[in-house]
Amino acid sequence: MNRQKIYLETTLFNYYFDEDRDAHSDVVTLFEECAKGKFEPYTSTYTVEELEETRGEKRDKMLALISQYNITVLTASEEIVDLARKYIVEGVIPKGSQTDAQHIATAAVNNLDKIISLNFRHIVKERTIMLTGAINTLLGYKTVAIKTPMEVIDYEKSRYNIG
């Protein structure tokens, strides 16, 4: 079975422990589906750096998810930085949101299938999806789908299942 390679962006690690957030249970389900082999999960050193900035015990819990769910951490590279810079130069991602651009570029450079995120400000946006896809295609990278956890987990397990 050819599992989809998914990139888990920083917001998911936060939602995993934030039980008051709407998507909490769907994020937990996504991590569980990764553990059961439905997906091949990846994240990056950019995510790890963001998680390390968190204060308190939540920081250690979020970082522990990486080993708990056997998530591969992809390393930074000049190729990723260059592609992320292209997203910013082209106005797809704002200058002050370099890490968001690096998340998308990491998935593209490493030929992953999807980015899973709950960052609706810069990542999970129709404009971002269309323009990063176009840039990736022009530069010879695969277009990486950008999705929310609710879009990829088993429908029956989503809290939005009303059927």
RARAVEN-V802300 format. One line per field, one symbol per residue. psi: psi as a letter, one per 40 degrees, with the letter a starting at -180 (. if undefined). burial: I if it has 9 or more other ideal C-beta (glycine too) atoms within 8 Angstrom, else O. A space follows every 10 residues. Layout:
BEGIN
psi: ???
burial: ???
END
This chain:
BEGIN
psi: hgihhihhid ddddddegee ideddddddd dddddeedih iiaidddddd deeiiadddd ddddddddef hhhiiiiddd ddddddddde edhidefddd ddddddddde fidihhifge dedgiddddd ddddddddee iihhihiidd eeihddeiee he.
burial: OOOIIIIIII IIIIIIIOOO OOIIOIIIII IOIIOOOOII IIIIIIIIII IOOIOOOIIO IIIOIIOOIO IOIIOIOOOI IOIIIIIIOO OIIOOOIIII IIIIIIIIII OIOIIIIIIO OIIIIOOIIO IIIOIIIOOO IOOIOIIIII OIIOOOIIOO OOO
END
